[in-house]
Amino acid sequence: MTPPEAPQVGTVATPGAQPPAVSSRFETLRKRSDFLRAARAAHTATPGFILQMRRHSEGEVANPLRVGFTCSKKVGNAVARNRAKRRLREIARLVLPSVATSAADFVLIGRKQATATLPFDQLQSDLRSAVHKLQNTRR
């Protein structure tokens, strides 16, 4: 069995294919201080999650888009929390690069029962509307 041919340089592997997921990667928040700064900033609640957004000041960080994910034990056991965070990571990967217009830190907080059970399309549309709402407010 022969391996498939690699695509030529500058061409897409399959016509009409999306760019690879790696191209839309963002930096993940890991330090507690970043989460605490985002908690003091603007936030909005949706049925599936809570979104916090803190705008960057001039020349603050090299990466304009940073995202953090968190779920408390109220969401459920480790399996439920991990499932909720996986869903939050995926909607952030799909939505934020195209919607976020300003350099900011975003924190998505999972909600009990809702984050893991709501339809994926609803989570995506909720994130779009929440980002637009937060970017249009001055705080």
C-alpha positions in Angstrom: 0.0 0.0 0.0 1.4 3.4 -1.0 0.9 6.5 1.1 -1.1 9.3 -0.3 0.7 12.1 -2.1 1.4 15.2 -0.1 -0.2 18.4 -1.3 1.9 20.8 -3.3 3.3 23.9 -1.5 0.8 26.7 -1.6 -2.2 24.5 -2.4 -5.0 23.3 -0.1 -5.1 19.6 0.5 -8.8 19.3 -0.5 -10.8 21.9 -2.4 -12.9 24.0 -0.2 -11.2 22.7 3.0 -11.0 24.9 6.1 -7.5 26.0 7.2 -6.0 23.8 9.8 -7.1 24.3 13.4 -3.5 25.2 14.4 -3.6 28.4 12.4 -6.3 29.8 14.7 -4.6 29.0 18.0 -4.6 31.5 20.8 -2.6 31.8 24.0 -4.2 30.1 27.0 -4.4 31.9 30.3 -2.6 29.9 33.0 -1.7 32.3 35.8 -4.1 33.0 38.6 -3.3 36.7 38.4 -4.6 36.8 34.8 -7.9 35.2 35.8 -8.3 37.6 38.8 -7.7 40.6 36.5 -10.3 39.3 34.1 -12.8 38.8 36.9 -12.6 42.5 37.8 -13.4 43.4 34.1 -16.6 43.4 32.1 -18.6 40.2 32.0 -21.9 38.9 30.7 -23.9 35.7 31.4 -25.5 33.4 28.8 -27.5 30.3 29.4 -24.4 28.0 28.7 -21.5 30.0 30.2 -20.2 33.3 31.6 -17.8 35.3 29.6 -15.4 37.8 31.1 -13.4 40.2 28.9 -10.5 42.4 29.9 -9.0 44.7 27.3 -5.2 44.9 27.1 -3.5 48.2 27.7 -1.0 49.7 25.2 1.9 47.3 24.6 0.8 44.9 27.4 1.3 41.4 25.8 2.6 40.2 22.5 -0.4 37.9 21.8 -3.6 40.0 21.2 -6.0 37.2 21.9 -5.7 35.2 25.2 -8.4 32.8 26.5 -8.9 31.0 29.8 -11.3 28.3 30.7 -12.6 27.3 34.1 -15.3 25.1 35.6 -15.9 24.9 39.4 -16.9 21.7 41.2 -20.5 22.9 41.0 -20.4 21.8 37.4 -19.9 18.2 38.4 -17.2 15.6 38.8 -13.9 15.7 36.9 -15.5 14.0 33.9 -18.3 16.6 33.6 -15.9 19.5 34.2 -13.5 18.2 31.5 -16.3 17.7 29.0 -17.6 21.3 29.7 -14.1 22.7 29.2 -13.6 20.8 26.0 -16.8 22.3 24.6 -15.8 25.8 25.7 -12.4 25.4 24.1 -13.9 24.3 20.8 -16.4 27.2 20.6 -13.6 29.6 21.5 -11.4 28.1 18.7 -14.2 28.4 16.2 -15.7 31.8 17.1 -13.1 34.1 18.8 -10.6 34.5 16.0 -13.3 35.8 13.6 -15.3 37.9 16.1 -12.7 39.4 18.6 -11.7 42.8 17.2 -9.6 44.2 20.1 -6.7 42.8 22.0 -8.2 41.2 25.1 -8.2 38.4 27.6 -11.4 36.2 27.5 -12.4 33.8 30.3 -15.1 31.3 29.7 -16.7 29.9 32.8 -18.8 26.7 32.6 -22.2 26.5 34.1 -23.8 23.7 36.0 -25.7 21.3 33.7 -26.0 23.8 30.8 -22.5 23.9 29.3 -22.3 20.2 28.7 -26.0 19.7 27.6 -26.9 22.7 25.4 -26.8 22.3 21.7 -23.4 23.2 20.2 -24.9 25.7 17.8 -26.5 27.6 20.6 -23.2 27.8 22.5 -21.5 29.3 19.4 -24.2 31.9 18.8 -24.2 32.8 22.5 -20.5 33.4 22.4 -20.8 35.5 19.3 -23.5 37.7 20.9 -21.6 37.9 24.2 -18.4 39.0 22.5 -20.2 41.7 20.5 -22.0 42.9 23.6 -18.8 43.2 25.7 -16.8 44.8 22.9 -19.4 47.5 22.4 -19.4 48.5 26.1 -16.9 50.8 27.6 -15.7 49.9 31.0 
